[in-house]
Amino acid sequence: MKLIVGLGNPGREYESTRHNIGFMVVDRLSHELGTGPVSWETDTKKNVMTAKIGDVLLVKPLTFMNASGFAVRALVDFYKLAPTDVWVIHDDMDLPLGKIRIREKGGTAGHNGVDSILQQLKSDLFVRFRLGIGRGGEAYGRQSDKNLHHRSVIQFVLSRFHQGEAGDFRKLIKHGTEAVRIALIQGIDKAMNRFN
């Protein structure tokens, strides 16, 4: 079984924000992988929403981003999975808007959701689909004041894509979904060769 986790924050106020791109990709995957309507089920004990399609379990943690690892760990333990069975889809400010990078292991690149998963699994051997959301320029603070910069980063990742980015945003969701599909069908290496 593959556990495909889209990272995001629960709640209407976070829908369509940059930080929720992982949720958007697993939503699209639920339509594209299934042969018919797929229903998402809420498991309040594990604090997740899941949709099972064959041997794939799509996951949206209902914890907030920084605690995503607790929900992932609960599922890994329940299904007796290895970290290598976990694929995580998340936003990445270090990549330009629209770019995708796939990694089979590594650090967190400062992403708190990925860090939470790494801490809970006690392993970095899970696949990451890093979806570039860009940095947002001066308006979101590349200032020297660290606290101001931190607040600006939070503002940026919790903002919605603006009208001028709409085309890149739609392509990013489409290509992110395609990258996961190729990885499932043809293997991670094929997906990496195509998107990295």
N, CA and C of each residue as an Amber inpcrd file, in Angstrom:
protein
   588
   0.8430000  -1.1870000   0.0000000   0.0000000   0.0000000   0.0000000
   0.8840000   1.2450000   0.0000000   0.4580000   2.2500000  -0.7500000
   1.1040000   3.5590000  -0.7290000   0.1990000   4.5280000   0.0080000
   0.7960000   5.2590000   0.9240000   0.1130000   6.3070000   1.6640000
   0.5100000   7.6190000   1.0000000  -0.4130000   8.2540000   0.2920000
  -0.1060000   9.5020000  -0.4110000  -0.7520000  10.6420000   0.3580000
   0.0930000  11.4410000   0.9890000  -0.3420000  12.4730000   1.9220000
  -0.2250000  13.8450000   1.2690000  -1.3380000  14.5330000   1.1590000
  -1.3150000  15.9290000   0.7190000  -1.3210000  16.8120000   1.9490000
  -0.3190000  17.6670000   2.0700000  -0.2570000  18.5320000   3.2510000
  -1.0700000  19.8020000   3.0400000  -1.6740000  20.2440000   4.1270000
  -2.4730000  21.4640000   4.1140000  -3.0240000  21.7190000   5.5000000
  -3.7900000  22.7620000   5.6140000  -4.4690000  23.0940000   6.8640000
  -5.9660000  22.8830000   6.6830000  -6.6350000  22.3070000   7.6870000
  -8.0860000  22.1260000   7.5800000  -8.8080000  23.4570000   7.7830000
 -10.0000000  23.5380000   7.2650000 -10.8220000  24.7280000   7.4880000
 -11.0130000  25.5480000   6.2320000 -12.1910000  26.1130000   6.1280000
 -12.5790000  26.8980000   4.9520000 -11.6360000  28.0780000   4.7000000
 -11.1580000  28.7030000   5.7760000 -10.3120000  29.8920000   5.6040000
  -8.9730000  29.5770000   4.9400000  -8.5850000  28.2990000   4.9220000
  -7.3060000  27.9150000   4.3080000  -7.4660000  27.3170000   2.9100000
  -8.7060000  27.1100000   2.4770000  -8.9220000  26.5360000   1.1490000
  -8.2760000  27.4170000   0.0870000  -7.6520000  26.7870000  -0.8840000
  -7.0360000  27.4680000  -2.0290000  -5.8540000  28.3530000  -1.6630000
  -5.2740000  28.1660000  -0.4800000  -4.0530000  28.9080000  -0.1520000
  -2.8460000  28.1270000  -0.6610000  -1.7320000  28.8270000  -0.7750000
  -0.5020000  28.2050000  -1.2780000  -0.0990000  27.0010000  -0.4210000
  -0.2630000  27.1300000   0.8770000   0.1390000  26.0690000   1.8030000
  -0.7200000  24.8140000   1.6410000  -1.8850000  24.9390000   1.0080000
  -2.8040000  23.8100000   0.8560000  -2.7170000  23.1350000  -0.5020000
  -1.6580000  23.3810000  -1.2420000  -1.5490000  22.7850000  -2.5760000
  -1.5260000  21.2600000  -2.4950000  -1.0030000  20.7020000  -1.4130000
  -1.0120000  19.2450000  -1.2350000  -2.4290000  18.6970000  -1.1710000
  -3.3150000  19.3850000  -0.4430000  -4.7270000  18.9890000  -0.3970000
  -5.3360000  19.0130000  -1.8000000  -5.0150000  20.0670000  -2.5490000
  -5.6030000  20.2230000  -3.8860000  -5.1700000  19.1020000  -4.8260000
  -3.9110000  18.6920000  -4.7170000  -3.4180000  17.6140000  -5.5870000
  -4.0680000  16.2820000  -5.2110000  -4.1830000  15.9600000  -3.9190000
  -4.8240000  14.6800000  -3.5770000  -6.3170000  14.7020000  -3.9150000
  -6.9480000  15.8680000  -3.8570000  -8.3420000  15.9590000  -4.3110000
  -8.4360000  15.6000000  -5.7890000  -7.5410000  16.1520000  -6.5750000
  -7.5540000  15.8480000  -8.0160000  -7.2040000  14.3800000  -8.2600000
  -6.2390000  13.8610000  -7.5110000  -5.8870000  12.4390000  -7.6370000
  -7.0900000  11.5530000  -7.3460000  -7.9080000  11.9410000  -6.3800000
  -9.0720000  11.1150000  -6.0270000 -10.0320000  10.9860000  -7.2040000
 -10.0840000  11.9940000  -8.0540000 -10.9410000  11.9330000  -9.2450000
 -10.2710000  11.1620000 -10.3740000  -8.9640000  11.3220000 -10.5110000
  -8.2630000  10.7360000 -11.6510000  -7.8710000   9.2750000 -11.4570000
  -7.6490000   8.8560000 -10.2220000  -7.2370000   7.4670000  -9.9850000
  -8.4220000   6.5180000  -9.9110000  -9.5550000   7.0180000  -9.4870000
 -10.7320000   6.1740000  -9.3130000 -11.4700000   5.9320000 -10.6140000
 -12.2470000   4.8700000 -10.6320000 -13.0510000   4.5610000 -11.8160000
 -14.4510000   5.1540000 -11.6990000 -14.7520000   5.6920000 -10.5630000
 -16.0570000   6.3070000 -10.3210000 -15.9150000   7.3030000  -9.1940000
 -17.0340000   7.7590000  -8.6600000 -16.9660000   8.7110000  -7.5500000
 -16.2310000   8.1020000  -6.3480000 -15.3630000   8.8870000  -5.7780000
 -14.5970000   8.4450000  -4.6070000 -15.0810000   9.2420000  -3.4080000
 -15.3300000   8.5520000  -2.3160000 -15.7770000   9.2760000  -1.1270000
 -14.6350000   9.3740000  -0.1200000 -14.5150000  10.5580000   0.4330000
 -13.5430000  10.7960000   1.4930000 -14.2110000  10.4530000   2.8180000
 -13.4880000   9.7240000   3.6570000 -14.0010000   9.3670000   4.9770000
 -13.1700000  10.0630000   6.0390000 -13.8360000  10.5090000   7.0760000
 -13.1470000  11.1780000   8.1730000 -12.9320000  10.1930000   9.3050000
 -11.6980000  10.0910000   9.7650000 -11.3410000   9.2510000  10.9070000
 -10.8800000  10.1920000  12.0150000 -11.7860000  10.4840000  12.9390000
 -11.4620000  11.4480000  13.9890000 -10.4320000  10.9060000  14.9750000
 -10.3520000   9.5990000  15.0980000  -9.3730000   9.0060000  16.0070000
  -7.9410000   9.2460000  15.5060000  -7.7650000   9.0950000  14.1880000
  -6.4370000   9.3160000  13.6000000  -6.2710000  10.7490000  13.0990000
  -7.3520000  11.5150000  13.1260000  -7.3350000  12.9220000  12.7320000
  -6.9710000  13.1150000  11.2560000  -7.6430000  12.3390000  10.3870000
  -7.3760000  12.3890000   8.9470000  -8.6700000  12.2390000   8.1480000
  -8.5900000  12.6550000   6.8940000  -9.5770000  12.2830000   5.8850000
  -8.8430000  11.3710000   4.9150000  -9.4910000  10.2760000   4.5210000
  -8.8460000   9.3300000   3.6150000  -9.7950000   8.9290000   2.4910000
  -9.1890000   8.5600000   1.3780000  -9.9210000   7.9860000   0.2460000
  -9.0830000   6.8180000  -0.2540000  -9.6610000   5.6160000  -0.2380000
  -8.9220000   4.4170000  -0.6590000  -9.2750000   4.0860000  -2.0990000
  -8.2320000   3.9420000  -2.9150000  -8.3950000   3.5760000  -4.3200000
  -7.3980000   2.4530000  -4.5950000  -7.8990000   1.2230000  -4.6640000
  -7.0030000   0.0770000  -4.8480000  -6.0350000  -0.0210000  -3.6890000
  -4.7380000  -0.0790000  -4.0080000  -3.7260000  -0.1680000  -2.9480000
  -3.1110000   1.1930000  -2.6260000  -3.8640000   2.2470000  -2.9100000
  -3.4290000   3.6140000  -2.6070000  -4.3950000   4.2140000  -1.5900000
  -3.8400000   4.8080000  -0.5440000  -4.6520000   5.5290000   0.4310000
  -4.2770000   7.0030000   0.3420000  -5.1990000   7.8120000  -0.1690000
  -4.9940000   9.2590000  -0.2190000  -5.3430000   9.8280000   1.1460000
  -4.5260000  10.7740000   1.6050000  -4.6670000  11.2640000   2.9780000
  -4.6020000  12.7870000   3.0220000  -5.5260000  13.3690000   3.8050000
  -5.4530000  14.7840000   4.1600000  -5.4690000  14.8510000   5.6910000
  -4.3240000  15.1650000   6.3120000  -4.3180000  15.2960000   7.7690000
  -5.2480000  16.4250000   8.2110000  -5.9850000  16.1950000   9.2730000
  -6.8740000  17.2150000   9.8200000  -6.2380000  17.9480000  10.9950000
  -4.9940000  17.6160000  11.2560000  -4.2090000  18.4030000  12.2010000
  -3.8220000  19.6670000  11.4480000  -3.3080000  20.6440000  12.1140000
  -2.7520000  21.7590000  11.3610000  -1.3880000  21.3310000  10.8370000
  -0.9030000  22.0690000   9.8610000   0.3100000  21.7100000   9.1230000
   1.4440000  21.2500000  10.0380000   1.7270000  22.0120000  11.0770000
   2.8940000  21.7400000  11.9150000   2.7780000  20.4600000  12.7340000
   1.6070000  19.8320000  12.7530000   1.4040000  18.5770000  13.4920000
   1.0370000  17.4280000  12.5580000   1.2910000  17.5800000  11.2710000
   0.9230000  16.5560000  10.2800000   1.5210000  15.1920000  10.5900000
   2.6900000  15.1760000  11.1750000   3.3750000  13.9200000  11.4610000
   2.5940000  12.9980000  12.3790000   1.8180000  13.5590000  13.2990000
   1.0430000  12.7200000  14.2190000  -0.0130000  11.9140000  13.4660000
  -0.6810000  12.5540000  12.5100000  -1.6980000  11.8590000  11.7100000
  -1.0490000  10.8100000  10.8120000   0.0720000  11.1720000  10.1980000
   0.7730000  10.2250000   9.3150000   1.2680000   9.0350000  10.1190000
   1.8270000   9.2940000  11.2760000   2.3440000   8.2110000  12.1260000
   1.2250000   7.2500000  12.5390000   0.0560000   7.7870000  12.8560000
  -1.0780000   6.9350000  13.2490000  -1.4430000   5.9710000  12.1210000
  -1.4290000   6.4470000  10.8820000  -1.7560000   5.5800000   9.7390000
  -0.6410000   4.5860000   9.4460000   0.5960000   5.0320000   9.5320000
   1.7430000   4.1340000   9.3100000   1.7080000   2.9930000  10.3200000
   1.4340000   3.3110000  11.5690000   1.3500000   2.2730000  12.6020000
   0.1590000   1.3440000  12.3590000  -0.9880000   1.9090000  12.0350000
  -2.1980000   1.1150000  11.8310000  -2.0290000   0.1280000  10.6730000
  -1.4760000   0.5950000   9.5630000  -1.3220000  -0.2640000   8.3770000
   0.0210000  -1.0020000   8.3390000   0.8540000  -0.7810000   9.3720000
   2.1730000  -1.4250000   9.4660000   3.0090000  -1.1610000   8.2100000
   3.1410000   0.1120000   7.8850000   3.8820000   0.5350000   6.7020000
   5.2870000   0.9850000   7.0710000   6.1560000   0.9550000   6.0890000
   7.5100000   1.4920000   6.2350000   7.4940000   2.9560000   5.7870000
   8.4490000   3.7640000   6.2430000   8.5190000   5.1470000   5.7570000
   8.5800000   5.2350000   4.2280000   9.1990000   4.2560000   3.5820000
   9.2970000   4.2710000   2.1160000   7.9420000   4.1060000   1.4300000
   6.9200000   3.6910000   2.1760000   5.5620000   3.5740000   1.6270000
   4.7960000   4.8950000   1.6950000   5.4250000   5.9120000   2.2720000
   4.7790000   7.2080000   2.4590000   5.2810000   8.1890000   1.3980000
   4.3480000   8.8070000   0.6840000   4.6570000   9.8690000  -0.2720000
   3.9610000  11.1320000   0.2110000   4.6970000  12.2270000   0.2540000
   4.1680000  13.4840000   0.7740000   4.1850000  14.5470000  -0.3280000
   3.0650000  15.2130000  -0.5080000   2.9340000  16.2880000  -1.4960000
   2.8120000  17.5950000  -0.7190000   3.7200000  18.5370000  -0.9990000
   3.7050000  19.7840000  -0.2220000   4.2110000  20.9740000  -1.0270000
   3.8850000  22.1540000  -0.5320000   4.3500000  23.4030000  -1.1250000
   5.8250000  23.6040000  -0.7910000   6.5210000  24.3410000  -1.6630000
   7.9360000  24.6210000  -1.4360000   8.2580000  26.0290000  -1.9260000
   8.6060000  26.9020000  -0.9930000   8.9530000  28.2850000  -1.3310000
  10.2980000  28.4000000  -2.0340000  11.1500000  27.4020000  -1.8960000
  12.4760000  27.4740000  -2.5090000  12.4540000  27.1640000  -3.9970000
  11.3220000  26.7270000  -4.5010000  11.1760000  26.4640000  -5.9350000
  10.3060000  27.5530000  -6.5540000  10.6620000  27.9870000  -7.7640000
   9.8210000  28.9770000  -8.4430000   8.4100000  28.4280000  -8.6600000
   7.4520000  29.3180000  -8.7390000   6.0690000  28.9210000  -8.9660000
   5.9730000  28.0300000 -10.1970000   5.3760000  26.8610000 -10.0070000
   5.1590000  25.9340000 -11.1160000   6.1800000  24.8230000 -11.2350000
   7.3190000  24.9510000 -10.5820000   8.3570000  23.9110000 -10.6670000
   8.0410000  22.7760000  -9.6970000   8.4730000  21.5750000 -10.0730000
   8.2650000  20.3870000  -9.2380000   9.6040000  19.6940000  -9.0520000
   9.8550000  19.2250000  -7.8490000  11.0240000  18.3980000  -7.5610000
  10.5430000  17.1990000  -6.7560000  11.0560000  16.0440000  -7.1300000
  10.7100000  14.8110000  -6.4230000  11.9800000  14.3120000  -5.7500000
  11.8780000  14.0080000  -4.4690000  13.0200000  13.5100000  -3.7050000
  12.5910000  12.2670000  -2.9400000  13.4970000  11.2770000  -2.8920000
  13.1910000  10.0370000  -2.1690000  13.5880000  10.0930000  -0.7010000
  14.3820000  11.0810000  -0.3410000  14.7980000  11.2410000   1.0550000
  15.4000000  12.6300000   1.1870000  15.7860000  12.9790000   2.3970000
  16.4570000  14.2560000   2.5850000  15.9020000  15.0410000   3.7460000
  16.2730000  16.3150000   3.7590000  15.8780000  17.2040000   4.8400000
  14.4900000  17.7780000   4.6290000  14.1880000  18.7930000   5.4190000
  12.8440000  19.3680000   5.4100000  12.7470000  20.6490000   4.5930000
  13.8910000  21.2410000   4.2410000  13.9240000  22.5300000   3.5320000
  13.1050000  23.5840000   4.2910000  13.0690000  23.4650000   5.6180000
  12.3670000  24.4490000   6.4340000  10.8560000  24.3190000   6.4520000
  10.3290000  23.2320000   5.9070000   8.8690000  23.0440000   5.8650000
   8.4290000  22.3450000   7.1480000   7.6090000  23.0120000   7.9480000
   7.2170000  22.4780000   9.2550000   6.3840000  21.2070000   9.1720000
   5.5530000  21.0750000   8.1590000   4.7670000  19.8470000   7.9910000
   5.6550000  18.6540000   7.6910000   6.6240000  18.8530000   6.8020000
   7.5750000  17.7860000   6.4650000   8.4250000  17.4550000   7.6850000
   8.8290000  18.4830000   8.4220000   9.6200000  18.2640000   9.6350000
   8.8380000  17.4370000  10.6540000   7.5640000  17.7160000  10.8130000
   6.7260000  16.9590000  11.7420000   6.6700000  15.4830000  11.3430000
   6.5380000  15.2140000  10.0480000   6.5060000  13.8260000   9.5680000
   7.8490000  13.1540000   9.8110000   8.9280000  13.8450000   9.4920000
  10.2700000  13.2890000   9.7080000  10.4780000  12.9570000  11.1890000
  10.0630000  13.8580000  12.0690000  10.2290000  13.6310000  13.5080000
   9.3990000  12.4380000  13.9830000   8.1670000  12.3250000  13.5180000
   7.2910000  11.2410000  13.9650000   7.6890000   9.8850000  13.3860000
   8.1480000   9.8640000  12.1360000   8.5700000   8.5920000  11.5260000
   9.9890000   8.2160000  11.9290000  10.7260000   9.1980000  12.4700000
  12.1290000   8.9980000  12.8390000  12.9360000   8.4950000  11.6410000
  12.5830000   9.0160000  10.4790000  13.2340000   8.6180000   9.2320000
  13.0040000   9.7030000   8.1880000  13.9890000   9.8590000   7.3040000
  13.8050000  10.7740000   6.1740000  13.5580000  10.0010000   4.8810000
  13.3170000   8.6970000   4.9930000  13.1780000   7.8370000   3.8150000
  11.7440000   7.7780000   3.2930000  11.1250000   8.9420000   3.1410000
   9.8080000   9.0100000   2.5110000   9.9110000   9.9540000   1.3180000
   9.1160000   9.6660000   0.3000000   9.1670000  10.4330000  -0.9470000
   8.4740000  11.7760000  -0.7490000   9.0900000  12.8160000  -1.3350000
   8.4930000  14.1500000  -1.3010000   8.2430000  14.6350000  -2.7230000
   7.0500000  15.1090000  -2.9610000   6.7170000  15.8110000  -4.1960000
   6.6460000  17.2850000  -3.8030000   7.7060000  18.0170000  -4.1190000
   7.8280000  19.4230000  -3.7270000   7.2630000  20.2940000  -4.8510000
   6.2330000  21.0540000  -4.5480000   5.5630000  21.8810000  -5.5470000
   5.9050000  23.3480000  -5.3030000   6.5570000  23.9560000  -6.2900000
   7.0450000  25.3210000  -6.1370000   5.9490000  26.3680000  -6.0940000
   5.9670000  27.1600000  -5.0240000   5.0130000  28.2690000  -4.8930000
   5.7320000  29.6120000  -4.9670000   7.0600000  29.6060000  -5.1330000
   7.8120000  30.8480000  -5.2010000   7.9720000  31.4850000  -3.8360000
   8.5420000  32.6880000  -3.8480000   8.8130000  33.3900000  -2.5890000
   7.9720000  34.6290000  -2.3740000   7.4350000  35.2030000  -3.4090000
   6.5510000  36.3490000  -3.2160000   7.2130000  37.7060000  -3.2310000
   8.5370000  37.7700000  -3.3660000   9.2140000  39.0560000  -3.5140000
   9.2290000  39.8970000  -2.2560000   9.5540000  41.1630000  -2.4440000
   9.7480000  42.0920000  -1.3260000   8.4890000  42.2870000  -0.4860000
   7.3370000  42.1870000  -1.1090000   6.0960000  42.4140000  -0.3620000
   5.9570000  41.4430000   0.7990000   6.5880000  40.2910000   0.6980000
   6.4740000  39.2970000   1.7650000   7.7420000  39.1940000   2.5910000
   8.6180000  40.1590000   2.4400000   9.6750000  40.3340000   3.4100000
  10.9210000  39.5150000   3.2610000  11.8360000  40.0380000   2.5270000
  13.1910000  39.4830000   2.5640000  14.0390000  40.4210000   3.4150000
  13.3770000  41.0470000   4.3600000  14.0300000  42.0130000   5.2190000
  14.9760000  41.3030000   6.1810000  15.8320000  42.0990000   6.8080000
  16.7940000  41.5200000   7.7440000  16.1610000  41.2130000   9.1010000
  15.0770000  41.8720000   9.4460000  14.4060000  41.6130000  10.7160000
  13.7850000  40.2150000  10.6710000  14.3670000  39.3020000  11.4530000
  13.9550000  37.8980000  11.3960000  12.4810000  37.6940000  11.7590000
  11.9910000  38.3920000  12.7850000  10.5840000  38.2500000  13.1790000
   9.6500000  38.7430000  12.0830000  10.0080000  39.8710000  11.4730000
   9.1970000  40.3970000  10.3790000   9.2140000  39.4140000   9.2140000
  10.3850000  38.8630000   8.9220000  10.4930000  37.8960000   7.8280000
   9.6300000  36.6680000   8.1180000   9.6690000  36.1630000   9.3530000
   8.8770000  34.9870000   9.7290000   7.3830000  35.2610000   9.5400000
   6.9310000  36.4260000  10.0130000   5.5180000  36.7930000   9.8360000
   5.1770000  36.9010000   8.3560000   6.0980000  37.4430000   7.5730000
   5.8530000  37.6140000   6.1410000   5.7710000  36.2780000   5.4240000
   6.6000000  35.3260000   5.8240000   6.5470000  33.9840000   5.2340000
   5.1890000  33.3590000   5.5260000   4.7380000  33.4670000   6.7610000
   3.4330000  32.9100000   7.1330000   2.3270000  33.5650000   6.3080000
   2.3730000  34.8950000   6.1870000   1.3750000  35.6010000   5.3690000
   1.3890000  35.0710000   3.9400000   2.5790000  34.8780000   3.3950000
   2.6990000  34.4460000   1.9990000   2.1270000  33.0480000   1.7960000
   2.5410000  32.0790000   2.6200000   2.0740000  30.7060000   2.3910000
   0.5810000  30.5630000   2.6670000   0.0280000  31.4300000   3.5020000
  -1.4080000  31.3730000   3.7890000  -2.2270000  32.2740000   2.8640000
  -1.5560000  32.8620000   1.8660000  -2.2790000  33.6850000   0.8890000
  -2.7380000  32.8200000  -0.2780000  -3.6980000  33.3390000  -1.0050000
  -4.1870000  32.6500000  -2.1980000  -3.3680000  33.1050000  -3.4010000
  -3.3460000  32.2770000  -4.4240000  -2.6770000  32.6590000  -5.6580000
  -3.4520000  33.8220000  -6.2690000  -2.7490000  34.8580000  -6.7170000
  -3.4610000  35.9940000  -7.3050000  -3.7430000  35.7430000  -8.7840000
  -4.5520000  36.6010000  -9.3500000  -5.0650000  36.3960000 -10.7040000
  -3.9470000  36.2000000 -11.7290000  -2.8570000  36.9320000 -11.5920000
  -1.7420000  36.8120000 -12.5280000  -1.0330000  35.4660000 -12.4510000
  -1.2550000  34.7280000 -11.3680000  -0.6250000  33.4140000 -11.1940000
  -1.5790000  32.2610000 -11.5020000  -2.8010000  32.5710000 -11.8680000
  -3.8440000  31.5450000 -12.0120000  -3.4420000  30.4360000 -12.9710000
  -2.8600000  30.7890000 -14.1100000  -2.4570000  29.7760000 -15.0890000
  -1.3750000  28.8610000 -14.5440000  -0.3550000  29.4550000 -13.8990000
   0.7290000  28.6510000 -13.3150000   0.2080000  27.7630000 -12.1910000
  -0.7250000  28.2850000 -11.4090000  -1.3290000  27.5500000 -10.3020000
  -2.0750000  26.3160000 -10.8230000  -2.8920000  26.5010000 -11.8540000
  -3.6320000  25.3640000 -12.4270000  -2.6730000  24.3250000 -13.0110000
  -1.6320000  24.7910000 -13.6880000  -0.6390000  23.8630000 -14.2560000
   0.0850000  23.1030000 -13.1560000   0.3820000  23.7870000 -12.0590000
   1.0880000  23.1450000 -10.9530000   0.2570000  22.0030000 -10.3710000
  -1.0250000  22.2220000 -10.1910000  -1.8960000  21.1530000  -9.6830000
  -1.9630000  20.0130000 -10.6990000  -2.1170000  20.3530000 -11.9630000
  -2.1800000  19.3340000 -13.0190000  -0.8820000  18.5340000 -13.0880000
   0.2550000  19.2270000 -13.1080000   1.5440000  18.5360000 -13.2170000
   1.9010000  17.7880000 -11.9350000   1.5220000  18.3300000 -10.7790000
   1.7460000  17.6140000  -9.5250000   0.9870000  16.3000000  -9.5010000
  -0.2480000  16.3400000  -9.9640000  -1.0730000  15.1270000 -10.0570000
  -0.4560000  14.1410000 -11.0370000  -0.0140000  14.6580000 -12.1780000
   0.6000000  13.8140000 -13.2040000   1.8810000  13.1600000 -12.6810000
   2.6790000  13.9070000 -11.9270000   3.9250000  13.3620000 -11.3700000
   3.6340000  12.1760000 -10.4510000   2.6260000  12.3000000  -9.6040000
   2.2700000  11.2040000  -8.6940000   1.7490000  10.0080000  -9.4900000
   0.9140000  10.2650000 -10.4860000   0.3810000   9.1680000 -11.3160000
   1.5080000   8.4120000 -12.0190000   2.4460000   9.1410000 -12.6090000
   3.5700000   8.4910000 -13.2920000   4.3820000   7.6750000 -12.2960000
   4.6230000   8.2320000 -11.1120000   5.3780000   7.5100000 -10.0820000
   4.6620000   6.2240000  -9.6790000   3.3440000   6.2690000  -9.5750000
   2.5770000   5.0720000  -9.2120000   2.6210000   4.0120000 -10.3050000
   2.5040000   4.4420000 -11.5450000   2.3850000   3.5030000 -12.6620000
   3.7430000   3.0440000 -13.1910000   4.6750000   3.9940000 -13.3500000
   5.9600000   3.6850000 -13.9890000   7.1440000   3.6890000 -13.0300000
   6.9400000   4.1760000 -11.8260000   8.0110000   4.2110000 -10.8370000
   8.5240000   5.6180000 -10.5800000   9.1050000   5.7840000  -9.4040000
   9.6250000   7.0860000  -8.9750000  10.6900000   7.5990000  -9.9390000
  11.5910000   6.7180000 -10.3890000  12.6700000   7.1630000 -11.2750000
  12.1350000   7.8150000 -12.5420000  11.1090000   7.2280000 -13.1320000
  10.5090000   7.8040000 -14.3510000   9.9360000   9.1900000 -14.0540000
   9.2440000   9.3060000 -12.9310000   8.6710000  10.6060000 -12.5610000
   9.7750000  11.6280000 -12.3050000  10.8470000  11.2080000 -11.6360000
  11.9640000  12.1130000 -11.3700000  12.6150000  12.5630000 -12.6750000
  12.8150000  11.6330000 -13.5930000  13.4260000  11.9850000 -14.8820000
  12.5800000  12.9940000 -15.6420000  11.2910000  12.8920000 -15.5110000
  10.4040000  13.7930000 -16.2530000  10.2690000  15.1610000 -15.6000000
  10.1990000  15.2070000 -14.2660000   9.8660000  16.4650000 -13.6030000
  11.0340000  17.1660000 -12.9250000  12.0970000  16.4580000 -12.5830000
  13.2220000  17.1170000 -11.8930000  14.0780000  17.9020000 -12.8660000
